[in-house]
Amino acid sequence: MLSVNSTISRILVQPQVLSQYLSLTLGFVILISGTIGDCLNIFVFLICGYYKHNACCFYMLAGSLFDLLFLVVGLITRILSQGFNIDLTLMNGIWCKFRSSLLDMISYCSLTCLCLQTIDIFFVTSRSVAMRQRSNIKLARYILIGFIFLWIVHEIPSFVFQNLIYPNNTPTCQSTNAIYVLYHTYVATLLLSICVPITTISFFAFRIYQHLRSVTVRDQHFLSTLSQQMTRMALFQIGIVLLFQFPFGVATAYFTATTNLAKSSDRQLEDKLTQTFFNIYVYGLYSVRNS
């Protein structure tokens, strides 16, 4: 019995084993639930056809498509890398260049859809006719196409600078431009991916709450049944973003601030496990917010 316990203890203290176990269990749960949820969400929106004339539905449908793509491309390769030690970015130079820029672009598009649908709900719930008229499906299509083009252009430097290199004969996929590394860490990740979406969503969520509080029973006629349903769904998704993106942002800020600090072996182990957890945990944002 003591021999079995000591063997288990030796296995559990190995960071690689813990990292693999965490990646497999949490990763597969998020992947399966997210894929099913996003597919069902896309199916419902396509069947109902609301996206053709409702801007919020259009943003939700587009967001579901981006979420599904992000899970399939990002989480599967993450599980292979951390769970099975099969890192495709170390085996193919093109995929090394392509994966990071592709996932960042998809993530920006998904978060943009969420911000836009929150702003659209802000317009729809206003008592002002002029404000409600700003929710326009034709305008929504142009805005989303413009943002998609913007994020594609934004990721061109990532594609250019990301390369498969061999320091000490060990393959490593990383950016070869030090200035761009700083930009990606502090501007692209901390500001564009975390601070801006959370701030935008929180601000307009509060304004939506103010709109709903000011609406009396007599004034509810300007809110259609579809608008009320979209408002409830949007508010739920906003909560999901704060649940997943905010902790990930705090963790990212911590790892960024402590990159150059001297750490003990125990702290390095704790940081490795924590980083592994949040690298998988953040995929929950693209898994449950549309379920």
C-alpha positions, 0 to 999 in steps of 0.5 A: 500500500505504501509503495502504491502511494509513493508511486502515485505521489511521484507521478503527481509531483511531475509538472508534465503529468499534471499539465497533460492531465489538466489539458486533457480533462478540461480541454475535452470538456470545453471542446465537446460542450462548446462545439455542440453549443455553437453548432446548435446556436448556428443551426437555430439562427439559420433556421429562424432567419432572424439574422437577415433583418435583426442586427443583434441576431446577425452579430450573434450568428457571426460570433458563433461561427468565429467561436466554433472556428476558434475552438476547432483550430485553437483548442484541438491543437492546444490539446495535442500540444499540451496533452499529447506533446504533439506540437504541430507548430514545431513540425511545420514552418507554415503552420508556425507562422499561420496559427498565431495570427489566425487565432488572434484574428478569429479571437478579435472578430469574436470579441468584436461581434460581442461588443457590437451586439452589446452596443446594438442592444443599447440602441434597441433598448433606448426609449428614443426612436432616433437611437433605436433606428441606429440598429440597422442590419445593412449597416451592421454588415458593413461594420462587421466586414470592415472590422474583419478586414481591419483584424486581417491587416492587423495580423500581417506583422504576426504572420511575417515575424513568426518563424520556426527557428532552431536555437541549440538544434531545438525547434522553437516557434516564436516571433523574431522581432523584439519590438513586435513581441512587446507590442503583441504582449502589451497592446494586442493581448492586454489592451485589445483582447482584454481591456477594451472588450471588458471596458466596452461590454461593462459600460454598455451593459450598465447603460442597458441596465439603466434603459431597462430600469427606466422602462415602465410596463406602459412603455414596453411596446417599443421592445419587440419579443425578439428584442427582449429575447436578444437582450436576455441572451446578450446580457447572459453572454456579457456575464460569461465574458466577464467570468472567463476573460477577466480572470484570464486578463489578470493572469496574463498581466501577472505572467507578463509582469513577472517574466524576468523575475527570479523564481524558485522551482516550486513557484515555477511549477505553480506558474506553469500549472496556472498558465496551463490552466488559464490557457485552456480556461479562456477557451470557455469564453468561446464555448459557453457564451452561445450555448 
